[in-house]
Structure formats: structure tokens, C-alpha cells
């Protein structure tokens, strides 16, 4: 049967992709770390992390995780907002041959216990702000390795210390917790420096993510996403980006606004993994609910890709400072997670000069269908 739908593809979108060019997501990561070594990969709270730094740090953390006696395919939970430790942890877990279990840091103890039990997680990396929740349930789960991160871990000596002091003592954002057997994130990375990362044999059918989705009924369920699933979707998404990427003025390195949480499938794929695939820089926003703070961050950067949900687009448009930003380099705005309202899209186009392109999908479709 003729593929008649191809006639509706925008100019520049290929009819086919070759997802077999990558054996696994580890292959894709390794290629990006080598190809884009000295490009900026992430920036958070004005601290920039290059691809070579991401490569080195994730290699050390991955080696440390392997040294904890975890078997290939072991589930490692990540419970953090958008901080620099998150992409390091994602790369480390995948490169070590384990399976990432992304956890919403705002979960209640009951929700966290269910996800840790259901996934069979044996290790967890958690931001200290949420460690008190883990303390209440860890003894009822299979978790035997706990790594605790702090907001300032990767921000540099003095700045990191100041951020941690403010977060802990002034803003009181770190409730007291006791996890006696836990290790601090930076210490795990330091210890991993003297260990060797053993590259696992991974293929398209190996599990990369257990991505939990609330759905509409009952308890949260883990969608089983293989390396092949995610690679194919990344390359499909990249194919659909071509018309936007070819618009003038062309740029060598794309900047992504990563205000959506990385524990959600949308940002995980479109920001984190897609950004890595094309050698872009992700502007990490730890708290997107702080609209004035988000706008101040955006004012410091030229941004080309803006994935968001309807509520975030609307919230930005309702702040008069947003319209003062420079949108001259904005190439594409991606809407997902929910339907984008026509009124929001119309206002967005009026303010930014760019329409919102909707993607439809589910965690189960890894994710854009």
C-alpha cells in the first residue's frame, strides 16, 4: 500500500529513519560526548557543564554504582528536580547497564513506596530536600544503596556552599532526615574516579527506563521502555525538527529551555536525550512555578527550542516581563502533556513570532506518537 500520508509531511522531513545506527542509548551518549566534547551541555543557576565534564562525571558515578554489587539491568531510582546532578545520574545509570526509574520528588511516602516496590529499585539518588520522604519508606523496599545530593553539589566551591547554606538554613527547604547508610553525591563521584566503568553489552531489547505514568485510574504504572524504543523516538523527533532547524538564521548549537521536569517523559526525551543527540545546551529550571525567576533566567540566554505545556505557556504570557525577552532566535515551541488551547497559541505567536507545534503521545509510546 502506498504511504500516502508522506505527502502531508512538511518539506525537509524524511520518510525514513535508521534507528539501527545505534546499538543502545549508551552508544548514542558516547558518540555525543566525543563529538561535542567542548560544547556546553547544561547550565543551571549560571553554572555551565560541558559535554566532556558530563562524560567524566557520569563515568565516575557509573563506575561507583557498578561497584555496589548491582547486576546488569538493576533498577536505579532518581528523585530530583532539574539540577545538574540529574543528567549526570541518567547518563551514569545507563552507561553502567542499569535501568533508570524516574521518580517525582513531590511524591508522598505512600506513592514513593509503591513505585520503589513495584519497580524493584535497588538503588536511589535523591536530592536532600526530599530525603525525609525516602527515610519513611526505605526499610519497606529493596533499596540497599542510597546517594544523597545537595542543591549546591556541582555549582563550585564557594557558590555551592552558599547555595546549600541558603537552601538549608534560610529557606528551610531541607527537612531533617536520617539515612545512616547513605553516601553523599560528590563523595560517590570522587570514589568512582579510582574505579573502572565496565561497558555493558546492551541491545535494542534491553530495558532503559521504567517510566511511571499516573494514567487515569489506580496506582502509577511503569511503562517499560527499551533502548530501541527511545532511540527510534529520538530519531523520529529529530526528523520532524528539520524544517525548524533549517530556518534562518541557522545556529550551530541549539539551546533548549528545560523548564519541564526531567522525571517526566516529555522533558526526558525532548530536552535531555534530544539535546544530547544534537549537541545542544539545556537551560535547567529547578522550579518552573517561579515564573518571575524563570523569566530572569531566560533573559540571560538566547534560546532556540521551547518545550512546554499549556499551563506554563499561559503563565509566562500572563507576566508582562515575558514579552520583553528576545525571541529572535526562537525556532520551535513544542506543546505536549495536554492539549494547547487555541487562545494560548494565538497569544504565543503574537508575542514570540512562533507557533506552538503540538506533539501527541504517552509514556508508553516513548513518548511521541
Secondary structure in CASP SS format (residue, H / E / C, confidence):
PFRMAT SS
TARGET T0000
AUTHOR 0000-0000-0000
METHOD secondary structure of the structure
MODEL  1
X C 1.00
X C 1.00
X C 1.00
X H 1.00
X H 1.00
X H 1.00
X H 1.00
X H 1.00
X C 1.00
X C 1.00
X C 1.00
X C 1.00
X C 1.00
X C 1.00
X C 1.00
X C 1.00
X C 1.00
X C 1.00
X H 1.00
X H 1.00
X H 1.00
X C 1.00
X C 1.00
X C 1.00
X H 1.00
X H 1.00
X H 1.00
X H 1.00
X H 1.00
X H 1.00
X H 1.00
X H 1.00
X H 1.00
X H 1.00
X H 1.00
X C 1.00
X C 1.00
X C 1.00
X C 1.00
X E 1.00
X E 1.00
X E 1.00
X E 1.00
X E 1.00
X C 1.00
X C 1.00
X E 1.00
X E 1.00
X E 1.00
X E 1.00
X H 1.00
X H 1.00
X H 1.00
X H 1.00
X H 1.00
X H 1.00
X H 1.00
X H 1.00
X H 1.00
X H 1.00
X H 1.00
X H 1.00
X H 1.00
X H 1.00
X H 1.00
X H 1.00
X C 1.00
X C 1.00
X C 1.00
X C 1.00
X C 1.00
X C 1.00
X C 1.00
X C 1.00
X E 1.00
X E 1.00
X E 1.00
X E 1.00
X E 1.00
X C 1.00
X C 1.00
X C 1.00
X C 1.00
X H 1.00
X H 1.00
X H 1.00
X H 1.00
X H 1.00
X H 1.00
X H 1.00
X H 1.00
X H 1.00
X H 1.00
X H 1.00
X H 1.00
X C 1.00
X C 1.00
X C 1.00
X E 1.00
X E 1.00
X E 1.00
X E 1.00
X C 1.00
X C 1.00
X C 1.00
X C 1.00
X C 1.00
X C 1.00
X H 1.00
X H 1.00
X H 1.00
X H 1.00
X H 1.00
X H 1.00
X H 1.00
X H 1.00
X H 1.00
X H 1.00
X H 1.00
X C 1.00
X C 1.00
X C 1.00
X E 1.00
X E 1.00
X E 1.00
X E 1.00
X E 1.00
X H 1.00
X H 1.00
X H 1.00
X H 1.00
X H 1.00
X H 1.00
X H 1.00
X H 1.00
X H 1.00
X H 1.00
X H 1.00
X H 1.00
X H 1.00
X C 1.00
X C 1.00
X C 1.00
X C 1.00
X E 1.00
X E 1.00
X E 1.00
X E 1.00
X E 1.00
X C 1.00
X C 1.00
X C 1.00
X C 1.00
X C 1.00
X C 1.00
X C 1.00
X H 1.00
X H 1.00
X H 1.00
X H 1.00
X H 1.00
X H 1.00
X H 1.00
X H 1.00
X H 1.00
X H 1.00
X H 1.00
X H 1.00
X H 1.00
X H 1.00
X C 1.00
X C 1.00
X C 1.00
X C 1.00
X C 1.00
X C 1.00
X C 1.00
X C 1.00
X C 1.00
X C 1.00
X C 1.00
X C 1.00
X E 1.00
X E 1.00
X H 1.00
X H 1.00
X H 1.00
X H 1.00
X H 1.00
X H 1.00
X H 1.00
X H 1.00
X C 1.00
X C 1.00
X C 1.00
X C 1.00
X C 1.00
X C 1.00
X C 1.00
X C 1.00
X C 1.00
X C 1.00
X C 1.00
X C 1.00
X C 1.00
X C 1.00
X E 1.00
X E 1.00
X E 1.00
X E 1.00
X E 1.00
X E 1.00
X E 1.00
X C 1.00
X C 1.00
X C 1.00
X C 1.00
X C 1.00
X C 1.00
X C 1.00
X E 1.00
X E 1.00
X E 1.00
X E 1.00
X E 1.00
X E 1.00
X H 1.00
X H 1.00
X H 1.00
X H 1.00
X H 1.00
X H 1.00
X H 1.00
X H 1.00
X H 1.00
X H 1.00
X H 1.00
X H 1.00
X H 1.00
X H 1.00
X H 1.00
X H 1.00
X H 1.00
X H 1.00
X H 1.00
X C 1.00
X C 1.00
X C 1.00
X C 1.00
X C 1.00
X C 1.00
X C 1.00
X C 1.00
X C 1.00
X E 1.00
X E 1.00
X E 1.00
X E 1.00
X C 1.00
X C 1.00
X C 1.00
X C 1.00
X C 1.00
X C 1.00
X H 1.00
X H 1.00
X H 1.00
X H 1.00
X H 1.00
X H 1.00
X H 1.00
X H 1.00
X H 1.00
X H 1.00
X H 1.00
X H 1.00
X H 1.00
X H 1.00
X C 1.00
X C 1.00
X E 1.00
X E 1.00
X E 1.00
X E 1.00
X C 1.00
X C 1.00
X C 1.00
X C 1.00
X C 1.00
X C 1.00
X H 1.00
X H 1.00
X H 1.00
X H 1.00
X H 1.00
X H 1.00
X H 1.00
X H 1.00
X C 1.00
X C 1.00
X C 1.00
X C 1.00
X C 1.00
X C 1.00
X E 1.00
X E 1.00
X E 1.00
X E 1.00
X C 1.00
X H 1.00
X H 1.00
X H 1.00
X H 1.00
X H 1.00
X H 1.00
X H 1.00
X H 1.00
X C 1.00
X C 1.00
X C 1.00
X C 1.00
X H 1.00
X H 1.00
X H 1.00
X C 1.00
X C 1.00
X C 1.00
X C 1.00
X C 1.00
X C 1.00
X C 1.00
X E 1.00
X E 1.00
X E 1.00
X E 1.00
X C 1.00
X C 1.00
X C 1.00
X C 1.00
X C 1.00
X C 1.00
X H 1.00
X H 1.00
X H 1.00
X H 1.00
X H 1.00
X H 1.00
X H 1.00
X H 1.00
X H 1.00
X H 1.00
X H 1.00
X C 1.00
X C 1.00
X C 1.00
X E 1.00
X E 1.00
X E 1.00
X C 1.00
X C 1.00
X E 1.00
X E 1.00
X H 1.00
X H 1.00
X H 1.00
X C 1.00
X E 1.00
X E 1.00
X C 1.00
END
